[in-house]
Amino acid sequence: MKPLSRTETVLDQEARVALLRQKQTYPEKPARIEVIETHMSWVFLTPHHAFKLKKPVRYDYLDYSTLAARKKNCEEEVRLNQRLAPGVYRGIVALTLDTRGAARIEGQGEVVDWLVKMRRLPAERMLDYLIRHQSLGPVETHAVAEVLAHFYRECAALKIDAGEYLSRYERNVHVNHDALANPLYGLPVALVEAVHAAQKKFLQCTPALLDRRTAEERIVEGHGDLRPEHVCLESPPVIFDRLEFNRAFRVVDAVEELAFLAMECERLGAPRIEEEFFAVYRRITGDYPPPQLVCFYKAYRACVRARLAIWHLHDAAENAWPRWRHVAEEYLLLAESYTGKF
């Protein structure tokens, strides 16, 4: 992470978060406020709304380091999420500070930050919640699959050079391997080596499967972060948190993105969801991806998630390290379960 500018200090961020914990900051004067911290944002939940504050951080792939950059990304998040989450994103709102030092959302005075305002979605209708509580029915699974399949069918195909598409995976598999093999993290060496050796062999021996995806123009601008916690089983289903900060992360084979969601559902205990997802996808799009390619995508995405999990050791409290090591190893074991199928 690069250093922040002089005006964007951690203390500034802490002060903004403290203001947003106070009920009088909100127009609705909520009875309670729930606060959730993610890697890149703070989310403040009132009974009827969710307000997302982006952290003033800058990475190689993301820049929220200035007020202008955060406003731009808030606007882009609202724009991108209209298609799959209509009516959920209400726009962007300013956090202001008046001459008396009183902070208000949508108030008068100096703008100290920008937030995305959303309708609050019911936690008990989230896909991950329903899977964990064994409450997901086939009708709901089918409804999610239909929304996604129609979305991918309507996406404009993107022209991608076949060689560059293959090289992208070669580079990223190498990045995943190097990160997870770092002795600092204490992950099982044999497991890390095996899952990445299998992916490298797949890319070396069957590049035609990836070439065919570009030739058939199956690369689209998708969601970018399609996980169960971003799917709400309302009627119709709402799919939110489409990734806004880096378009390259949204440029993806629709099948890879669907395989990613299926992999995450399997990790939560619902492996049979994949069959329904792909049956609906094939029927609506006419795309019949080879099963071995789907398994490669799942293994690759599991390793990406393992890498992101283990990187929490750099910013999490030491007592949380065993949990993140467990999550990373869980993803690696899932990746291993796919390697015999491609």
Salt bridges, closest charged atoms under 4 A:
GLU8 OE1 - ARG16 NH2 3.68
GLU8 OE1 - ARG70 NH2 3.30
GLU28 OE2 - HIS49 ND1 2.91
GLU34 OE2 - ARG32 NE 3.91
GLU34 OE2 - ARG120 NH2 3.01
GLU37 OE2 - LYS55 NZ 2.68
GLU76 OE2 - ARG79 NH2 2.70
GLU77 OE2 - LYS52 NZ 2.73
GLU77 OE1 - LYS54 NZ 2.62
ASP98 OD2 - ARG100 NH2 3.53
GLU106 OE1 - LYS117 NZ 3.58
ASP113 OD2 - ARG16 NE 2.72
ASP113 OD1 - ARG70 NE 2.93
ASP128 OD2 - ARG132 NH1 3.28
GLU140 OE2 - ARG125 NH2 2.59
GLU146 OE2 - HIS142 NE2 3.29
GLU146 OE2 - ARG283 NH2 3.10
GLU154 OE1 - ARG83 NH2 2.70
GLU164 OE2 - ARG171 NH2 2.85
ASP178 OD2 - HIS174 NE2 3.02
ASP178 OD1 - HIS177 ND1 3.43
GLU193 OE2 - HIS177 NE2 2.92
GLU216 OE1 - ARG213 NH1 3.92
GLU216 OE1 - ARG218 NE 3.88
GLU217 OE2 - LYS159 NZ 2.31
GLU221 OE1 - ARG247 NE 3.31
GLU221 OE2 - ARG250 NH2 2.73
ASP225 OD2 - ARG227 NH2 2.92
ASP225 OD2 - HIS230 ND1 3.89
GLU229 OE2 - ARG227 NH1 2.65
GLU234 OE1 - ARG119 NH2 2.97
ASP241 OD1 - LYS52 NZ 2.77
ASP241 OD2 - HIS230 NE2 3.25
GLU244 OE2 - LYS54 NZ 3.31
ASP253 OD2 - ARG213 NE 2.78
GLU256 OE2 - ARG301 NE 2.70
GLU264 OE2 - ARG305 NE 2.84
GLU274 OE1 - LYS298 NZ 2.64
GLU276 OE2 - HIS142 ND1 2.57
ASP287 OD2 - ARG213 NH2 2.68
ASP287 OD1 - ARG218 NE 3.62
ASP315 OD2 - HIS39 ND1 3.55
ASP315 OD1 - HIS312 ND1 3.71
GLU330 OE1 - ARG267 NE 3.16
